[in-house]
Amino acid sequence: MSAQVEHITKFELLDQILTERKRLEEVLTTLTPDQMLQPGACGEWTVKDVLAHISAWERRMIYWIGSHLHGETPDIPPPSDVERMNVETYTHVKDKPLAEVLEEFRQSYRDALALTESLNKKTTTNRLY
């Protein structure tokens, strides 16, 4: 199986990130804290769980790209490990307070955005995996 990689410019990538995050933040502003804690956002997961999930994957991406940029081979698990990783993430964050999850969600976004902004032409023309 060969995966095709869509090549986009740094500007296009940043534009997509900013646009989609703005849309997500707009949806989040319509929810109360109680609504964010109700199961059903994605199966039994709450909105809080989904935000923690996004944050965890942003952190993994930051780590993997950072490893690559430092000349290391990123330790990216095979796709068969994704479900296990998701369960581990859920187990780790399910009892965290909403405020803590929201702060981590916003911080991981800022960190991912900063990483993307720091990429130069040489970096973005090479594969990041």
Secondary structure as GFF3:
##gff-version 3
##sequence-region A 1 129
A	DSSP	alpha_helix	10	29	.	.	.	ID=ss1
A	DSSP	alpha_helix	33	36	.	.	.	ID=ss2
A	DSSP	alpha_helix	47	69	.	.	.	ID=ss3
A	DSSP	three_ten_helix	79	81	.	.	.	ID=ss4
A	DSSP	alpha_helix	82	93	.	.	.	ID=ss5
A	DSSP	alpha_helix	98	118	.	.	.	ID=ss6
A	DSSP	alpha_helix	121	125	.	.	.	ID=ss7
###
